[in-house]
Amino acid sequence: MKLDSKKILFVGLAFFLISIFWQVYDITIPKILMYKFGLNHSVSGVIMAVDNILALTLLPLFGALSDRSRHKLGRRTPFVIIGTIAAVIAFMGLTFSDNYQLQLIEEAGIVEYVDGLEAVLPAGQVLTEAQLIEVRARAWDVTVNNPMNIVVFSGLLLIVLIAMSTFRSPAVALMPDVTVKPLRSKANAIINLMGGASGAIALVLMMVYKTDATRFNHNMMLFFTIAAIMLISLGVFLWKVKEPILVKQMEEDKIKYGIVDEMEEVKEEKLPKAQLTSLILILSSIFLWFMGYNAVTSKFSVYAKDILNMGATLPLMIANIAAILTYIPAGMVASKIGRKNTIMIGVVMMVVSFGSAYFLTPTSNYLMYVVLLLAGMGWASINVNSYPMIAELSKGSNVGKYTGYYYTFSMSAQAITPVISGVLMDVIDPRILFPYGAFFIFLAFFTMIMVKHGNAKPIPQKAVEYLGTDD
């Protein structure tokens, strides 16, 4: 039984455009909030958590709504169309508010003040936390004197986040809609490969536009370029992905290859106890490793500049490349040793990498490339296999709802972890970030080890005999 990789590549364009947006969002928005509007780690963490708070209700809601959709374009496609267009329009609007705030702080002499501070720093040293607090205080004074702009920026940000939340679950649920269960880890590897590629493209664009060169970036060209890529990706997706036809082909494949979906045979809506226990443990694991992972990603652009005296783009590029190179092997490894075991390996890699990052200083910051290379490989091993374990426990009729479960737990973690980590960075020390991340991922090891269900079932002998391969 062979996976139609070309089909999955086109289906994955929806995830591609989602991922390229979030890569830019996670790097640029914290810096805008802290250095252009003058917010501290705690308050910026709260704002960075808003998308995840919205997602707690919107992702399950729109996942379930798409399950019940009967649109001629399919269950998922209409949500992708409307959500992408709305997000792009609001995202482009953000650039005008961002540029206006930059103009205000330049007029107030804040950019010149920071350049002066950094110009006299000895090699290998960074601005002190006291100096950074002073910079943010000056920017906050500008914000207080011009409050309407932060209101406009926040409003546009809210629209963007709501729009992105409306189609994430439907877009992700499309892969299991068109792929038989035994092949979903391999299919998800391709989907995640596209997500990693989109992240790498975003990072290259940030280097080209030099948005990582300073805390006070000009983001308009970057934002408009990302918006254009999102729209082009949507256009190709609509051209190549005819959802109703692909769903029908998947159902025909199940019959042809004799694939029996054991969850379809469960007549009750409620899962049997054993499967329910595994579902809860998998979801708990997802919550824990997102607590650790998202804390680091949401603050890394600030941490890299303030603690390690380095840009964030190149280290994150290394992590993305490592993930891209790992996605397909991780899916193949899972088909041999199981999804659970592959995830456990990834968890160990993440704990080791995040734990070691604490010891890095400006003089040893080059080792961050090695740390994030290992982290990228570990995260790919986790990410490729965790969602298929959830989808394995669903029926074809409710995969959107189960996709919503996945995002409820992942987004719950992402809603609270920027706030908690931000407070700890303010109250204790900014260097607490990586130990904090390692701790929560370490806890996920113990919940995953108890999981008993969610691995792919063996490929039926009928399919093996039909194709003459056990691939």
Secondary structure, 3 states (H helix, E strand, C coil): CCCCHHHHHHHCHHHHHHHHHHHHHHHHHHHHHHHHCCCCHHHHHHHHCHHHHHHHHHHHHHHHHHHHCCCCCCCCHHHHHHHHHHHHHHHHHHHHHHHHHHHHHHHCCHHHHHHHHHHCCCCCCCCCHHHHHHHHHHHHHHHHHCHHHHHHHHHHHHHHHHHHHHHHHHHHHHHHHCCCHHHHHHHHHHHHHHHHHHHHHHHHHHHHCCCCCCCCCCCHHHHHHHHHHHHHHHHHHHHHCCHHHHHHHHHHHHHHCCCCCCCCCCCCCCCCHHHHHHHHHHHHHHHHHHHHHHHHHHHHHHHHHHHCCCCCHHHHHHHHHHHHHHHHHHHHHHHHHCHHHHHHHHHHHHHHHHHHHCCCCHHHHHHHHHHHHHHHHHHHHHHHHHHHHHHHCCCHHHHHHHHHHHHHHHHHHHHHHHHHHHHHHHHCCHHHHHHHHHHHHHHHHHHHCCCCCCCCCCCCHHHHHHHCCCC
